[in-house]
Amino acid sequence: MISVVIPSYNEEKSVREMYDRLVAVFRDSLPAYDYEIIFVDDYSTDQTRPLIRQLASEDPRVKAIFNARNFGFHRNVFSALSYGRGDATFMLFGDLQDPPENLPEFVRRWESGRKVVVGQRRSSDEGWLMTFSRFLYYKLIDWFADSSQIARFTGYGLYDREFVDILKDIGDIQPFFKAVVSEYGIDLDIVQYDQAQSVRGKSNFNFRRNYDFAMQGITSSTKLLMRLATYIAALVGVVCLGIAIFVFVNKIVNWNNYGVGEASTAIGIFFLGSIQLFFIGILGEYILSINGRITRKPRVVVGERINFADESHGNAQRGDERE
């Protein structure tokens, strides 16, 4: 059996099309496989939930997890993988940017022995600014991270049951899924694909959410930025010592004619102050990340489950239970 999990948020324009395309893929290309389709909705505010309810009433293979509130992209994605009961779990997102029609290729590579098969965007309809920003982000991760991440990877992929069971043992309530896949996806293969434009017309990821996404990736992947503060402080200290010696010697030699000047003093103060403020901000990001991880809270709270009967799916089995 293959479980298909679809993390969703305000996907009313694509719910029915997603279902139709997935059913067609299994009917035409994977007829030997039984399957289930699980929509994991992160508290949508449009008609996504009524549409999912309708699909679930029409087809018992369609199941639903409705979060009690919006818990954010990373927590919803990480929890979504735990709900499937298949031998492998296929994850794609509800906006149809990642095509369901690639599933047969993912399955073929999984059948050859791969435990994790992920999709990597070959191209995207994103604007040049976002594309360039992502390029810089991945370069930064490659330079500084303790382990490299898969560039242009969103989570779209097929995950063997063994890998899914590993995820269930991770207690981090704010996991960065891409870093987890890079670290624990030992037997991993990559399928390249062309990403389509979101059915919504625009992404849910505004600047604030993209910034949060990037900072979570950095603070989850590397300690070097914190150490960089020490390196720069040492370098600036050496430079300042050299300047101080130079100014002192010149003042002694040219006592009456040499003036230090207020401008150079002000420039030095503002320069050092800006460096301090920058790294205080970096320190704050790490503290926020640590605080979020050590707080003993549930990753998500499930408000409603549809078509799961009495099956066991991780820790989220009733509406009042937690994942």
GIVEN-V452766 format. One record per residue. PSI is psi as a letter, one per 40 degrees, with the letter a starting at -180 (999 if undefined). Layout:
PSI
PSI
This chain:
i
h
h
h
h
g
h
i
h
f
f
d
e
e
d
d
d
d
d
d
d
d
d
d
d
d
d
d
d
f
e
e
h
i
i
i
h
h
h
g
h
f
f
i
e
a
e
d
d
d
d
d
d
d
d
d
d
d
h
e
e
h
i
i
h
h
i
d
i
h
e
i
d
d
d
d
d
d
d
d
d
e
e
i
e
i
d
i
h
h
h
i
i
e
e
e
d
h
h
d
e
e
d
d
d
d
d
d
d
d
d
e
e
h
d
h
h
i
h
h
h
d
i
i
e
i
i
d
d
d
d
d
d
d
d
d
d
d
d
d
d
d
d
d
i
d
h
i
i
h
i
f
h
e
e
h
i
h
h
i
d
d
d
d
d
d
d
d
e
h
e
h
e
g
i
h
d
d
d
d
d
d
d
e
g
d
g
i
i
h
h
i
i
h
h
i
i
i
d
e
d
i
i
e
g
a
d
d
d
d
d
d
d
d
d
d
d
d
d
e
d
i
e
d
d
d
d
d
d
d
d
d
d
d
d
d
d
d
d
d
d
d
d
d
d
d
d
d
d
d
d
d
d
g
d
e
e
h
h
d
i
d
d
d
d
d
d
d
d
d
d
d
d
d
d
d
d
d
d
d
d
d
d
d
d
d
d
d
d
d
d
d
d
e
h
g
i
i
d
i
h
h
d
i
h
h
f
e
b
e
i
h
g
b
e
g
d
i
d
e
i
i
999
